[in-house]
Amino acid sequence: MNTATRVHDYYSLITECTMYLKEKRSYWLAPVIFVLLAMSALAFFLEGSVLAPAIYSVF
């Protein structure tokens, strides 16, 4: 799976979540989704990094 495909998948996930929030007016879910997206972005960018084992020790 190349980087462009992964970015497109993340973008489609974000747009689907925002459409759900607009439709259902569930604004309390926004902080939860933001934290999950931030953690997934961190995992995405540090995937091949030297810092990856340090992140696993935190959790």
N, CA, C and O atoms as a Tripos MOL2 file, in Angstrom:
@<TRIPOS>MOLECULE
protein
  236   235    59     0     0
PROTEIN
NO_CHARGES

@<TRIPOS>ATOM
      1 N           0.8560   -1.1680    0.0000 N.3       1 MET1
      2 CA          0.0000    0.0000    0.0000 C.3       1 MET1
      3 C           0.9030    1.2330    0.0000 C.2       1 MET1
      4 O           1.7150    1.4180    0.9070 O.2       1 MET1
      5 N           0.7570    2.0610   -1.0090 N.am      2 ASN2
      6 CA          1.6260    3.2250   -1.0830 C.3       2 ASN2
      7 C           1.0690    4.3940   -0.2710 C.2       2 ASN2
      8 O          -0.0470    4.3400    0.2440 O.2       2 ASN2
      9 N           1.8680    5.4370   -0.1730 N.am      3 THR3
     10 CA          1.5260    6.5730    0.6740 C.3       3 THR3
     11 C           0.2980    7.3120    0.1690 C.2       3 THR3
     12 O          -0.5350    7.7360    0.9690 O.2       3 THR3
     13 N           0.1690    7.4750   -1.1370 N.am      4 ALA4
     14 CA         -0.9780    8.1950   -1.6880 C.3       4 ALA4
     15 C          -2.2870    7.4860   -1.3500 C.2       4 ALA4
     16 O          -3.2820    8.1400   -1.0370 O.2       4 ALA4
     17 N          -2.2950    6.1780   -1.4110 N.am      5 THR5
     18 CA         -3.4970    5.4130   -1.0780 C.3       5 THR5
     19 C          -3.8400    5.5650    0.3920 C.2       5 THR5
     20 O          -5.0090    5.7080    0.7480 O.2       5 THR5
     21 N          -2.8350    5.5330    1.2430 N.am      6 ARG6
     22 CA         -3.0790    5.6720    2.6760 C.3       6 ARG6
     23 C          -3.6120    7.0520    3.0230 C.2       6 ARG6
     24 O          -4.5180    7.1860    3.8460 O.2       6 ARG6
     25 N          -3.0420    8.0850    2.3890 N.am      7 VAL7
     26 CA         -3.5170    9.4490    2.6330 C.3       7 VAL7
     27 C          -4.9560    9.5920    2.1630 C.2       7 VAL7
     28 O          -5.7690   10.2270    2.8340 O.2       7 VAL7
     29 N          -5.2730    9.0100    1.0210 N.am      8 HIS8
     30 CA         -6.6400    9.0700    0.5110 C.3       8 HIS8
     31 C          -7.6040    8.3580    1.4590 C.2       8 HIS8
     32 O          -8.7160    8.8370    1.6800 O.2       8 HIS8
     33 N          -7.1920    7.2270    2.0180 N.am      9 ASP9
     34 CA         -8.0320    6.5050    2.9720 C.3       9 ASP9
     35 C          -8.2740    7.3320    4.2270 C.2       9 ASP9
     36 O          -9.3970    7.3910    4.7260 O.2       9 ASP9
     37 N          -7.2180    7.9760    4.7410 N.am     10 TYR10
     38 CA         -7.3800    8.8280    5.9230 C.3      10 TYR10
     39 C          -8.2760   10.0220    5.6120 C.2      10 TYR10
     40 O          -9.1060   10.4080    6.4350 O.2      10 TYR10
     41 N          -8.1140   10.6010    4.4390 N.am     11 TYR11
     42 CA         -8.9350   11.7480    4.0670 C.3      11 TYR11
     43 C         -10.4020   11.3550    3.9490 C.2      11 TYR11
     44 O         -11.2780   12.0980    4.3920 O.2      11 TYR11
     45 N         -10.6790   10.2060    3.3630 N.am     12 SER12
     46 CA        -12.0690    9.7720    3.2440 C.3      12 SER12
     47 C         -12.6680    9.4700    4.6140 C.2      12 SER12
     48 O         -13.8550    9.7100    4.8370 O.2      12 SER12
     49 N         -11.8610    8.9500    5.5280 N.am     13 LEU13
     50 CA        -12.3320    8.7160    6.8900 C.3      13 LEU13
     51 C         -12.6840   10.0300    7.5770 C.2      13 LEU13
     52 O         -13.7090   10.1220    8.2530 O.2      13 LEU13
     53 N         -11.8510   11.0340    7.4100 N.am     14 ILE14
     54 CA        -12.0980   12.3370    8.0310 C.3      14 ILE14
     55 C         -13.3660   12.9710    7.4610 C.2      14 ILE14
     56 O         -14.1860   13.4990    8.2110 O.2      14 ILE14
     57 N         -13.5280   12.9210    6.1500 N.am     15 THR15
     58 CA        -14.7250   13.5190    5.5560 C.3      15 THR15
     59 C         -15.9870   12.7740    5.9830 C.2      15 THR15
     60 O         -17.0240   13.3980    6.2110 O.2      15 THR15
     61 N         -15.9120   11.4630    6.0930 N.am     16 GLU16
     62 CA        -17.0820   10.6980    6.5360 C.3      16 GLU16
     63 C         -17.4500   11.0410    7.9770 C.2      16 GLU16
     64 O         -18.6300   11.1560    8.3070 O.2      16 GLU16
     65 N         -16.4540   11.2040    8.8260 N.am     17 CYS17
     66 CA        -16.7240   11.5640   10.2230 C.3      17 CYS17
     67 C         -17.3070   12.9650   10.3350 C.2      17 CYS17
     68 O         -18.2130   13.1870   11.1380 O.2      17 CYS17
     69 N         -16.8110   13.9080    9.5540 N.am     18 THR18
     70 CA        -17.3690   15.2600    9.6120 C.3      18 THR18
     71 C         -18.7920   15.2930    9.0800 C.2      18 THR18
     72 O         -19.6280   16.0270    9.6070 O.2      18 THR18
     73 N         -19.0840   14.5100    8.0440 N.am     19 MET19
     74 CA        -20.4540   14.4480    7.5510 C.3      19 MET19
     75 C         -21.3830   13.8600    8.6050 C.2      19 MET19
     76 O         -22.5160   14.3190    8.7560 O.2      19 MET19
     77 N         -20.9180   12.8490    9.3350 N.am     20 TYR20
     78 CA        -21.7260   12.2610   10.4040 C.3      20 TYR20
     79 C         -21.9960   13.2830   11.5020 C.2      20 TYR20
     80 O         -23.1190   13.3950   11.9950 O.2      20 TYR20
     81 N         -20.9470   14.0370   11.8850 N.am     21 LEU21
     82 CA        -21.1220   15.0400   12.9300 C.3      21 LEU21
     83 C         -22.1030   16.1270   12.5100 C.2      21 LEU21
     84 O         -22.8930   16.5960   13.3290 O.2      21 LEU21
     85 N         -22.0630   16.5310   11.2500 N.am     22 LYS22
     86 CA        -22.9900   17.5590   10.7760 C.3      22 LYS22
     87 C         -24.4170   17.0440   10.7390 C.2      22 LYS22
     88 O         -25.3540   17.7680   11.0760 O.2      22 LYS22
     89 N         -24.5840   15.7880   10.3280 N.am     23 GLU23
     90 CA        -25.9300   15.2330   10.1850 C.3      23 GLU23
     91 C         -26.5810   14.9310   11.5280 C.2      23 GLU23
     92 O         -27.7510   15.2520   11.7390 O.2      23 GLU23
     93 N         -25.8330   14.3170   12.4310 N.am     24 LYS24
     94 CA        -26.4040   13.8750   13.6960 C.3      24 LYS24
     95 C         -26.2980   14.9080   14.8100 C.2      24 LYS24
     96 O         -26.8990   14.7370   15.8710 O.2      24 LYS24
     97 N         -25.5410   15.9790   14.5830 N.am     25 ARG25
     98 CA        -25.3220   17.0290   15.5910 C.3      25 ARG25
     99 C         -24.7150   16.4640   16.8700 C.2      25 ARG25
    100 O         -25.0470   16.8950   17.9750 O.2      25 ARG25
    101 N         -23.8310   15.5040   16.7060 N.am     26 SER26
    102 CA        -23.1470   14.8960   17.8520 C.3      26 SER26
    103 C         -21.8030   15.5880   18.0630 C.2      26 SER26
    104 O         -20.7500   15.0030   17.8100 O.2      26 SER26
    105 N         -21.8450   16.8120   18.5190 N.am     27 TYR27
    106 CA        -20.6260   17.5960   18.6550 C.3      27 TYR27
    107 C         -19.7550   17.1220   19.8090 C.2      27 TYR27
    108 O         -18.5790   17.4810   19.8660 O.2      27 TYR27
    109 N         -20.2810   16.3430   20.7150 N.am     28 TRP28
    110 CA        -19.4630   15.8360   21.8070 C.3      28 TRP28
    111 C         -18.4590   14.8000   21.3100 C.2      28 TRP28
    112 O         -17.4810   14.5070   21.9980 O.2      28 TRP28
    113 N         -18.6940   14.2390   20.1120 N.am     29 LEU29
    114 CA        -17.7660   13.2590   19.5460 C.3      29 LEU29
    115 C         -16.5280   13.9090   18.9210 C.2      29 LEU29
    116 O         -15.5410   13.2220   18.6590 O.2      29 LEU29
    117 N         -16.5690   15.2040   18.6820 N.am     30 ALA30
    118 CA        -15.4600   15.8760   18.0050 C.3      30 ALA30
    119 C         -14.1400   15.7360   18.7600 C.2      30 ALA30
    120 O         -13.1360   15.4280   18.1180 O.2      30 ALA30
    121 N         -14.0680   15.9410   20.0840 N.am     31 PRO31
    122 CA        -12.7800   15.7520   20.7660 C.3      31 PRO31
    123 C         -12.2860   14.3120   20.7150 C.2      31 PRO31
    124 O         -11.0820   14.0760   20.6130 O.2      31 PRO31
    125 N         -13.1860   13.3620   20.7840 N.am     32 VAL32
    126 CA        -12.7910   11.9510   20.7200 C.3      32 VAL32
    127 C         -12.1910   11.6430   19.3510 C.2      32 VAL32
    128 O         -11.1480   10.9970   19.2530 O.2      32 VAL32
    129 N         -12.8450   12.1010   18.3170 N.am     33 ILE33
    130 CA        -12.3560   11.8660   16.9700 C.3      33 ILE33
    131 C         -11.0300   12.5860   16.7420 C.2      33 ILE33
    132 O         -10.1350   12.0490   16.0900 O.2      33 ILE33
    133 N         -10.9030   13.7940   17.2750 N.am     34 PHE34
    134 CA         -9.6540   14.5450   17.1220 C.3      34 PHE34
    135 C          -8.4900   13.7980   17.7640 C.2      34 PHE34
    136 O          -7.4140   13.7120   17.1710 O.2      34 PHE34
    137 N          -8.6850   13.2600   18.9600 N.am     35 VAL35
    138 CA         -7.6160   12.5220   19.6380 C.3      35 VAL35
    139 C          -7.2620   11.2540   18.8560 C.2      35 VAL35
    140 O          -6.0830   10.9290   18.7090 O.2      35 VAL35
    141 N          -8.2590   10.5440   18.3620 N.am     36 LEU36
    142 CA         -7.9840    9.3400   17.5800 C.3      36 LEU36
    143 C          -7.2370    9.6600   16.2930 C.2      36 LEU36
    144 O          -6.3240    8.9310   15.9050 O.2      36 LEU36
    145 N          -7.6180   10.7440   15.6330 N.am     37 LEU37
    146 CA         -6.9200   11.1300   14.4140 C.3      37 LEU37
    147 C          -5.4990   11.5790   14.7010 C.2      37 LEU37
    148 O          -4.5890   11.2930   13.9240 O.2      37 LEU37
    149 N          -5.3000   12.2760   15.8050 N.am     38 ALA38
    150 CA         -3.9470   12.7070   16.1650 C.3      38 ALA38
    151 C          -3.0560   11.5120   16.4590 C.2      38 ALA38
    152 O          -1.8940   11.4880   16.0520 O.2      38 ALA38
    153 N          -3.5890   10.5210   17.1620 N.am     39 MET39
    154 CA         -2.7980    9.3300   17.4620 C.3      39 MET39
    155 C          -2.5090    8.5190   16.1950 C.2      39 MET39
    156 O          -1.4190    7.9670   16.0500 O.2      39 MET39
    157 N          -3.4720    8.4460   15.2870 N.am     40 SER40
    158 CA         -3.2220    7.7150   14.0480 C.3      40 SER40
    159 C          -2.2260    8.4520   13.1610 C.2      40 SER40
    160 O          -1.4210    7.8150   12.4820 O.2      40 SER40
    161 N          -2.2670    9.7780   13.1540 N.am     41 ALA41
    162 CA         -1.2770   10.5470   12.3900 C.3      41 ALA41
    163 C           0.1170   10.3570   12.9830 C.2      41 ALA41
    164 O           1.0990   10.2460   12.2490 O.2      41 ALA41
    165 N           0.2000   10.3210   14.2980 N.am     42 LEU42
    166 CA          1.4870   10.0690   14.9510 C.3      42 LEU42
    167 C           2.0180    8.6980   14.5750 C.2      42 LEU42
    168 O           3.2050    8.5540   14.2810 O.2      42 LEU42
    169 N           1.1720    7.7040   14.5810 N.am     43 ALA43
    170 CA          1.5970    6.3550   14.2000 C.3      43 ALA43
    171 C           1.9730    6.2910   12.7220 C.2      43 ALA43
    172 O           2.8940    5.5650   12.3460 O.2      43 ALA43
    173 N           1.2710    7.0400   11.8920 N.am     44 PHE44
    174 CA          1.5480    7.0500   10.4560 C.3      44 PHE44
    175 C           2.9140    7.6570   10.1640 C.2      44 PHE44
    176 O           3.6820    7.1090    9.3730 O.2      44 PHE44
    177 N           3.2200    8.7810   10.7950 N.am     45 PHE45
    178 CA          4.4700    9.4700   10.5030 C.3      45 PHE45
    179 C           5.6720    8.8480   11.1980 C.2      45 PHE45
    180 O           6.7980    9.0270   10.7330 O.2      45 PHE45
    181 N           5.4740    8.1300   12.2880 N.am     46 LEU46
    182 CA          6.5880    7.5180   12.9970 C.3      46 LEU46
    183 C           6.7000    6.0190   12.7300 C.2      46 LEU46
    184 O           7.3380    5.2930   13.4920 O.2      46 LEU46
    185 N           6.0890    5.5680   11.6650 N.am     47 GLU47
    186 CA          6.0440    4.1350   11.3790 C.3      47 GLU47
    187 C           7.4320    3.5210   11.2180 C.2      47 GLU47
    188 O           7.7130    2.4800   11.8110 O.2      47 GLU47
    189 N           8.2810    4.1320   10.4480 N.am     48 GLY48
    190 CA          9.6020    3.5830   10.2190 C.3      48 GLY48
    191 C          10.6700    4.3090   11.0090 C.2      48 GLY48
    192 O          11.8570    4.1900   10.7030 O.2      48 GLY48
    193 N          10.2740    5.0400   11.9950 N.am     49 SER49
    194 CA         11.2050    5.8870   12.7310 C.3      49 SER49
    195 C          11.8830    5.1370   13.8660 C.2      49 SER49
    196 O          11.4560    4.0530   14.2620 O.2      49 SER49
    197 N          12.9380    5.7310   14.3730 N.am     50 VAL50
    198 CA         13.6370    5.1840   15.5290 C.3      50 VAL50
    199 C          12.8090    5.3990   16.7950 C.2      50 VAL50
    200 O          12.9820    4.6800   17.7790 O.2      50 VAL50
    201 N          11.9080    6.3860   16.7740 N.am     51 LEU51
    202 CA         11.0900    6.7020   17.9430 C.3      51 LEU51
    203 C           9.9180    5.7450   18.1500 C.2      51 LEU51
    204 O           9.2580    5.8030   19.1870 O.2      51 LEU51
    205 N           9.6520    4.8790   17.1980 N.am     52 ALA52
    206 CA          8.5120    3.9660   17.2930 C.3      52 ALA52
    207 C           8.5690    3.0730   18.5400 C.2      52 ALA52
    208 O           7.5350    2.9210   19.1920 O.2      52 ALA52
    209 N           9.7050    2.4740   18.9140 N.am     53 PRO53
    210 CA          9.7070    1.6650   20.1440 C.3      53 PRO53
    211 C           9.4230    2.4910   21.3950 C.2      53 PRO53
    212 O           8.8680    1.9690   22.3610 O.2      53 PRO53
    213 N           9.7880    3.7540   21.3930 N.am     54 ALA54
    214 CA          9.5130    4.6070   22.5610 C.3      54 ALA54
    215 C           8.0180    4.8550   22.7120 C.2      54 ALA54
    216 O           7.5120    4.9260   23.8320 O.2      54 ALA54
    217 N           7.3150    4.9870   21.6060 N.am     55 ILE55
    218 CA          5.8730    5.1990   21.6630 C.3      55 ILE55
    219 C           5.1760    3.9500   22.1940 C.2      55 ILE55
    220 O           4.2300    4.0600   22.9740 O.2      55 ILE55
    221 N           5.6240    2.7740   21.7880 N.am     56 TYR56
    222 CA          5.0060    1.5400   22.2430 C.3      56 TYR56
    223 C           5.1950    1.3660   23.7510 C.2      56 TYR56
    224 O           4.3370    0.7810   24.4120 O.2      56 TYR56
    225 N           6.2960    1.8590   24.3010 N.am     57 SER57
    226 CA          6.4990    1.7320   25.7380 C.3      57 SER57
    227 C           5.5700    2.6330   26.5320 C.2      57 SER57
    228 O           5.2830    2.3480   27.6950 O.2      57 SER57
    229 N           5.0930    3.7200   25.9250 N.am     58 VAL58
    230 CA          4.1710    4.6250   26.6100 C.3      58 VAL58
    231 C           2.8200    3.9500   26.8100 C.2      58 VAL58
    232 O           2.1830    4.1260   27.8480 O.2      58 VAL58
    233 N           2.3840    3.1830   25.8220 N.am     59 PHE59
    234 CA          1.0750    2.5470   25.9000 C.3      59 PHE59
    235 C           1.1910    1.1640   26.4840 C.2      59 PHE59
    236 O           0.1850    0.4690   26.6280 O.2      59 PHE59
@<TRIPOS>BOND
     1     1     2 1
     2     2     3 1
     3     3     4 2
     4     3     5 am
     5     5     6 1
     6     6     7 1
     7     7     8 2
     8     7     9 am
     9     9    10 1
    10    10    11 1
    11    11    12 2
    12    11    13 am
    13    13    14 1
    14    14    15 1
    15    15    16 2
    16    15    17 am
    17    17    18 1
    18    18    19 1
    19    19    20 2
    20    19    21 am
    21    21    22 1
    22    22    23 1
    23    23    24 2
    24    23    25 am
    25    25    26 1
    26    26    27 1
    27    27    28 2
    28    27    29 am
    29    29    30 1
    30    30    31 1
    31    31    32 2
    32    31    33 am
    33    33    34 1
    34    34    35 1
    35    35    36 2
    36    35    37 am
    37    37    38 1
    38    38    39 1
    39    39    40 2
    40    39    41 am
    41    41    42 1
    42    42    43 1
    43    43    44 2
    44    43    45 am
    45    45    46 1
    46    46    47 1
    47    47    48 2
    48    47    49 am
    49    49    50 1
    50    50    51 1
    51    51    52 2
    52    51    53 am
    53    53    54 1
    54    54    55 1
    55    55    56 2
    56    55    57 am
    57    57    58 1
    58    58    59 1
    59    59    60 2
    60    59    61 am
    61    61    62 1
    62    62    63 1
    63    63    64 2
    64    63    65 am
    65    65    66 1
    66    66    67 1
    67    67    68 2
    68    67    69 am
    69    69    70 1
    70    70    71 1
    71    71    72 2
    72    71    73 am
    73    73    74 1
    74    74    75 1
    75    75    76 2
    76    75    77 am
    77    77    78 1
    78    78    79 1
    79    79    80 2
    80    79    81 am
    81    81    82 1
    82    82    83 1
    83    83    84 2
    84    83    85 am
    85    85    86 1
    86    86    87 1
    87    87    88 2
    88    87    89 am
    89    89    90 1
    90    90    91 1
    91    91    92 2
    92    91    93 am
    93    93    94 1
    94    94    95 1
    95    95    96 2
    96    95    97 am
    97    97    98 1
    98    98    99 1
    99    99   100 2
   100    99   101 am
   101   101   102 1
   102   102   103 1
   103   103   104 2
   104   103   105 am
   105   105   106 1
   106   106   107 1
   107   107   108 2
   108   107   109 am
   109   109   110 1
   110   110   111 1
   111   111   112 2
   112   111   113 am
   113   113   114 1
   114   114   115 1
   115   115   116 2
   116   115   117 am
   117   117   118 1
   118   118   119 1
   119   119   120 2
   120   119   121 am
   121   121   122 1
   122   122   123 1
   123   123   124 2
   124   123   125 am
   125   125   126 1
   126   126   127 1
   127   127   128 2
   128   127   129 am
   129   129   130 1
   130   130   131 1
   131   131   132 2
   132   131   133 am
   133   133   134 1
   134   134   135 1
   135   135   136 2
   136   135   137 am
   137   137   138 1
   138   138   139 1
   139   139   140 2
   140   139   141 am
   141   141   142 1
   142   142   143 1
   143   143   144 2
   144   143   145 am
   145   145   146 1
   146   146   147 1
   147   147   148 2
   148   147   149 am
   149   149   150 1
   150   150   151 1
   151   151   152 2
   152   151   153 am
   153   153   154 1
   154   154   155 1
   155   155   156 2
   156   155   157 am
   157   157   158 1
   158   158   159 1
   159   159   160 2
   160   159   161 am
   161   161   162 1
   162   162   163 1
   163   163   164 2
   164   163   165 am
   165   165   166 1
   166   166   167 1
   167   167   168 2
   168   167   169 am
   169   169   170 1
   170   170   171 1
   171   171   172 2
   172   171   173 am
   173   173   174 1
   174   174   175 1
   175   175   176 2
   176   175   177 am
   177   177   178 1
   178   178   179 1
   179   179   180 2
   180   179   181 am
   181   181   182 1
   182   182   183 1
   183   183   184 2
   184   183   185 am
   185   185   186 1
   186   186   187 1
   187   187   188 2
   188   187   189 am
   189   189   190 1
   190   190   191 1
   191   191   192 2
   192   191   193 am
   193   193   194 1
   194   194   195 1
   195   195   196 2
   196   195   197 am
   197   197   198 1
   198   198   199 1
   199   199   200 2
   200   199   201 am
   201   201   202 1
   202   202   203 1
   203   203   204 2
   204   203   205 am
   205   205   206 1
   206   206   207 1
   207   207   208 2
   208   207   209 am
   209   209   210 1
   210   210   211 1
   211   211   212 2
   212   211   213 am
   213   213   214 1
   214   214   215 1
   215   215   216 2
   216   215   217 am
   217   217   218 1
   218   218   219 1
   219   219   220 2
   220   219   221 am
   221   221   222 1
   222   222   223 1
   223   223   224 2
   224   223   225 am
   225   225   226 1
   226   226   227 1
   227   227   228 2
   228   227   229 am
   229   229   230 1
   230   230   231 1
   231   231   232 2
   232   231   233 am
   233   233   234 1
   234   234   235 1
   235   235   236 2
@<TRIPOS>SUBSTRUCTURE
     1 MET1         2 RESIDUE 1 A MET
     2 ASN2         6 RESIDUE 1 A ASN
     3 THR3        10 RESIDUE 1 A THR
     4 ALA4        14 RESIDUE 1 A ALA
     5 THR5        18 RESIDUE 1 A THR
     6 ARG6        22 RESIDUE 1 A ARG
     7 VAL7        26 RESIDUE 1 A VAL
     8 HIS8        30 RESIDUE 1 A HIS
     9 ASP9        34 RESIDUE 1 A ASP
    10 TYR10       38 RESIDUE 1 A TYR
    11 TYR11       42 RESIDUE 1 A TYR
    12 SER12       46 RESIDUE 1 A SER
    13 LEU13       50 RESIDUE 1 A LEU
    14 ILE14       54 RESIDUE 1 A ILE
    15 THR15       58 RESIDUE 1 A THR
    16 GLU16       62 RESIDUE 1 A GLU
    17 CYS17       66 RESIDUE 1 A CYS
    18 THR18       70 RESIDUE 1 A THR
    19 MET19       74 RESIDUE 1 A MET
    20 TYR20       78 RESIDUE 1 A TYR
    21 LEU21       82 RESIDUE 1 A LEU
    22 LYS22       86 RESIDUE 1 A LYS
    23 GLU23       90 RESIDUE 1 A GLU
    24 LYS24       94 RESIDUE 1 A LYS
    25 ARG25       98 RESIDUE 1 A ARG
    26 SER26      102 RESIDUE 1 A SER
    27 TYR27      106 RESIDUE 1 A TYR
    28 TRP28      110 RESIDUE 1 A TRP
    29 LEU29      114 RESIDUE 1 A LEU
    30 ALA30      118 RESIDUE 1 A ALA
    31 PRO31      122 RESIDUE 1 A PRO
    32 VAL32      126 RESIDUE 1 A VAL
    33 ILE33      130 RESIDUE 1 A ILE
    34 PHE34      134 RESIDUE 1 A PHE
    35 VAL35      138 RESIDUE 1 A VAL
    36 LEU36      142 RESIDUE 1 A LEU
    37 LEU37      146 RESIDUE 1 A LEU
    38 ALA38      150 RESIDUE 1 A ALA
    39 MET39      154 RESIDUE 1 A MET
    40 SER40      158 RESIDUE 1 A SER
    41 ALA41      162 RESIDUE 1 A ALA
    42 LEU42      166 RESIDUE 1 A LEU
    43 ALA43      170 RESIDUE 1 A ALA
    44 PHE44      174 RESIDUE 1 A PHE
    45 PHE45      178 RESIDUE 1 A PHE
    46 LEU46      182 RESIDUE 1 A LEU
    47 GLU47      186 RESIDUE 1 A GLU
    48 GLY48      190 RESIDUE 1 A GLY
    49 SER49      194 RESIDUE 1 A SER
    50 VAL50      198 RESIDUE 1 A VAL
    51 LEU51      202 RESIDUE 1 A LEU
    52 ALA52      206 RESIDUE 1 A ALA
    53 PRO53      210 RESIDUE 1 A PRO
    54 ALA54      214 RESIDUE 1 A ALA
    55 ILE55      218 RESIDUE 1 A ILE
    56 TYR56      222 RESIDUE 1 A TYR
    57 SER57      226 RESIDUE 1 A SER
    58 VAL58      230 RESIDUE 1 A VAL
    59 PHE59      234 RESIDUE 1 A PHE
